[in-house]
């Protein structure tokens, strides 16, 4: 069906590689939901949004749809999520004495955040294993947060099923190039589908905690869950703003992501994946376990802003940062 990733241009792998990883993960995940997941409208809307992005993603992998069409489909999927009752209604206490309720802004804010996470995971898919490994780590912390917030099987079962599906994919995605016959890429169908699922499940993990705001702070507040998504989302937002300031299409591909910076500094693909996955795991642990340990939402918010600004600064000034790390700026 033409679902092959041919090398050339920015793509530096050897030989054509099948782009069916997303399809394989989707089929296995939907099968697991049909067998194990409890009957729930949340599960239905999750599957509907994932299926939409999987199908359109396969078309994109085959024919390379325009950025406008991809953005529209992502927004529709996010709209399905909101229509199903999964939306961000509060930001928690942050720096305020009372929880910050979004009111009418809940719908556009949820859609914007969902589209941001979809593209964040999609843009991670530049090194073998990176998007898949980061997704598994984020889902792991989402499962912990959901359990601590009192979520039921209709959230935790899909999280665990999707972690298993991605782990199965990684067995083939992390094959060495010499074993070309067994290699597989997830394609845009896989990365956008996973990005939607991560956003959807992160919001549902926070929904249960927000229900206790009338009697006290949530066990894992929204800002704690935001730490789980911090690195990929910050990387995407910072790079999008950088492209806009240079009057470029914000959806245009380049080699300015954090993983590209690390590889230009001399790290190999596996080391790059290991570094980023470790940072994502530490960030998620800081947000979730920090909340459990009693860190205030104001403290978690201030620290998150500081880390995000530092990351954005590296992206915006990457040439200077790379030169400094190589010792080129030293006299």
FENBEL-V296538 format. One record per residue. N is the residue number from 1. OMEGA is omega in whole degrees, -180 to 180 (none if undefined). Layout:
# FENBEL-V296538
((N & OMEGA) (N & OMEGA))
This chain:
# FENBEL-V296538
((1 & 180) (2 & -180) (3 & -180) (4 & 178) (5 & -179) (6 & 178) (7 & 180) (8 & -179) (9 & 179) (10 & -176) (11 & -171) (12 & 178) (13 & -178) (14 & 176) (15 & 179) (16 & -178) (17 & 180) (18 & 179) (19 & -175) (20 & 179) (21 & 178) (22 & 179) (23 & -179) (24 & 178) (25 & -179) (26 & -179) (27 & -179) (28 & 180) (29 & -180) (30 & 177) (31 & 179) (32 & 178) (33 & -178) (34 & -177) (35 & -167) (36 & -172) (37 & 176) (38 & 178) (39 & -176) (40 & 177) (41 & 177) (42 & 179) (43 & -180) (44 & -178) (45 & 175) (46 & -179) (47 & -179) (48 & 180) (49 & 179) (50 & -180) (51 & 179) (52 & -178) (53 & 177) (54 & -178) (55 & -180) (56 & 177) (57 & 177) (58 & 176) (59 & 179) (60 & 177) (61 & -178) (62 & -171) (63 & -179) (64 & 178) (65 & 179) (66 & -179) (67 & -180) (68 & 179) (69 & 179) (70 & 180) (71 & 179) (72 & -179) (73 & 177) (74 & 179) (75 & 177) (76 & 178) (77 & 177) (78 & 177) (79 & 176) (80 & 179) (81 & 179) (82 & 179) (83 & 178) (84 & 176) (85 & 179) (86 & -178) (87 & 178) (88 & -177) (89 & -179) (90 & 176) (91 & -177) (92 & -175) (93 & -178) (94 & 179) (95 & -174) (96 & 178) (97 & 179) (98 & 179) (99 & -180) (100 & -180) (101 & -176) (102 & 179) (103 & -178) (104 & 179) (105 & -177) (106 & -177) (107 & -180) (108 & 180) (109 & 179) (110 & 180) (111 & -180) (112 & -180) (113 & -180) (114 & 178) (115 & 179) (116 & -180) (117 & 177) (118 & -178) (119 & 178) (120 & 178) (121 & 178) (122 & -178) (123 & 174) (124 & -172) (125 & 179) (126 & 178) (127 & -179) (128 & 175) (129 & -173) (130 & -178) (131 & -179) (132 & -179) (133 & 179) (134 & 179) (135 & 179) (136 & -180) (137 & 180) (138 & 179) (139 & 178) (140 & 179) (141 & 175) (142 & 178) (143 & 179) (144 & -180) (145 & 180) (146 & 180) (147 & 180) (148 & 179) (149 & 176) (150 & 180) (151 & -180) (152 & -176) (153 & -178) (154 & 172) (155 & -173) (156 & 179) (157 & 177) (158 & 179) (159 & -178) (160 & 179) (161 & -180) (162 & 175) (163 & 180) (164 & 180) (165 & -180) (166 & 178) (167 & 176) (168 & 177) (169 & -176) (170 & 177) (171 & -178) (172 & 180) (173 & -177) (174 & 176) (175 & 175) (176 & -176) (177 & 180) (178 & 178) (179 & -171) (180 & -174) (181 & -176) (182 & -178) (183 & 180) (184 & 174) (185 & 179) (186 & -179) (187 & 177) (188 & 178) (189 & -180) (190 & -175) (191 & 180) (192 & 176) (193 & 179) (194 & 179) (195 & 177) (196 & -179) (197 & 179) (198 & 179) (199 & -179) (200 & -176) (201 & 176) (202 & 179) (203 & 180) (204 & 177) (205 & 179) (206 & -179) (207 & -176) (208 & 179) (209 & -177) (210 & -179) (211 & -177) (212 & -177) (213 & 179) (214 & -177) (215 & -179) (216 & -178) (217 & 178) (218 & 176) (219 & 174) (220 & -176) (221 & 180) (222 & -178) (223 & 176) (224 & 178) (225 & 178) (226 & 178) (227 & -180) (228 & -175) (229 & -167) (230 & -172) (231 & -179) (232 & -179) (233 & 178) (234 & 179) (235 & -178) (236 & -179) (237 & -179) (238 & -178) (239 & 177) (240 & 178) (241 & 179) (242 & 179) (243 & -180) (244 & 180) (245 & 177) (246 & 177) (247 & 177) (248 & 176) (249 & -178) (250 & 180) (251 & -177) (252 & -179) (253 & 174) (254 & 180) (255 & -177) (256 & 178) (257 & -180) (258 & -179) (259 & 176) (260 & 179) (261 & -179) (262 & -180) (263 & 176) (264 & 178) (265 & 173) (266 & 178) (267 & 175) (268 & -179) (269 & -178) (270 & 179) (271 & 178) (272 & 178) (273 & -178) (274 & -179) (275 & -176) (276 & 179) (277 & 179) (278 & 180) (279 & 178) (280 & 179) (281 & 179) (282 & 178) (283 & 179) (284 & 178) (285 & 179) (286 & -179) (287 & -176) (288 & -177) (289 & 175) (290 & 177) (291 & 178) (292 & -178) (293 & 176) (294 & 176) (295 & -178) (296 & 178) (297 & 177) (298 & 179) (299 & 179) (300 & -180) (301 & -180) (302 & 179) (303 & 179) (304 & 179) (305 & -179) (306 & -180) (307 & 180) (308 & 179) (309 & 177) (310 & 179) (311 & 180) (312 & 178) (313 & 177) (314 & 180) (315 & -177) (316 & -178) (317 & -171) (318 & 179) (319 & 178) (320 & -180) (321 & 180) (322 & 179) (323 & 180) (324 & -179) (325 & 177) (326 & -179) (327 & -177) (328 & -178) (329 & -178) (330 & 180) (331 & none))
